């Protein structure tokens, strides 16, 4: 039996609170389906270089965060273009933006 999954809206709220509790700016820039929308996190790091993470589920049913823009950070315009393409493909996505020049990853939350 698969473990129960956290609703998308609750996961987004937890991500924002965790980031803000650590003194980072965090915003919901796109609201999706409250129950099951995909959650993407745009991490804005030093020099406005960004990494976009998305939740995926492993074979074991555990949530993982995959860097969708690659292993290296990309310019913010490239990250925004990726998010825009995803929003055209799936209207139910959530996007959380976290500004953390010192580094941050969603699995830290």
N, C-alpha and C positions, 0 to 999 in steps of 0.2 A: 504494500500500500504506500502510495506516495505521500510525502510530508505535506501538510497544508501550506499553501503559498500566501505570502503577504500581499494584500491588495496594493495596487500601484500607487494610489493616492497616499496611503500610509507610509510606503517606502519613501516616496518623495518628501513627505513631511519629516521623516527621520533623517534623511540625507541633509536637508536644509538645516535642521536644528543642530545636528552634529557639527556641520561646517561652521555655523555661527557660534556655537559653544567654544570652538577652537579659535575664535577671533577672525574668522574668514568671512568675506562677503559671499552670500549665496542667494540665488534668486530662482524662482520658477519662471522660465521664459516661455513655456508652452504647456498648457494643460491638456491632458489626454483623457482617455477613458479611466474613470475612477477605480474600476474593478480590475481590469486586465491590460491596460495600455502598456506598451513597452516603455522602459525608462532609460533615457540617455543622459549622461552627465558630461558637460563641457567644462573641463578643467582649464582655467586660464592661468598660465604660469609666468615666469620671468620673460620680459620682452614681448608680452602678448602672444607667446607661443602656446598652442593649445593641444589637448588630447581629448578626444571624444570616446567615452566608455559607454557600453551598452550591457544590460543584463542578459545573460544567457544561462541556460540550465544544463549542467553536466549530465552524463549518463546516470549518475547516482541521485539526480534530482536536486542537487545543491546549486544555489545561485552563485554565479561567477560574473566577474566584470571583464569584458573583453575590450581592449583598445581598438576601436573601429578605424581610427585614422593612422594606424601603424604604431610601431614601437617608438618612433621618434616624434616629438612634438612638431606641429605644423603651424604655419601662420594662421591668425584668427580668421581671416577671410576664407581660407580653405576649410577650416572647421565649420564655419557658418554655412558654406556651400554644401557640405556634407549633410548638415542638419536639415537644410532646406530640401534637399533631394529626398531624405527620409520622410519628411513631413508630407511631401507630395505622394509618396508611396503608401504611407500609413498615417491616416488622419488622427489616430488614437494615441500617438506617442506623447510622452512627457519629456520635457527638456529642463534640466536643472543646470544652472551655470554657477560654478564655484571659482572665485578669484583667490588664488593661493600661491603667491610668488615663491614661497619656501617649499612648495611641493605638496601634493595631496593625492590620494587615490581613494575611490569610493569604497574599496574593501576595508579601508581604515575605519569606516563608519560601521 
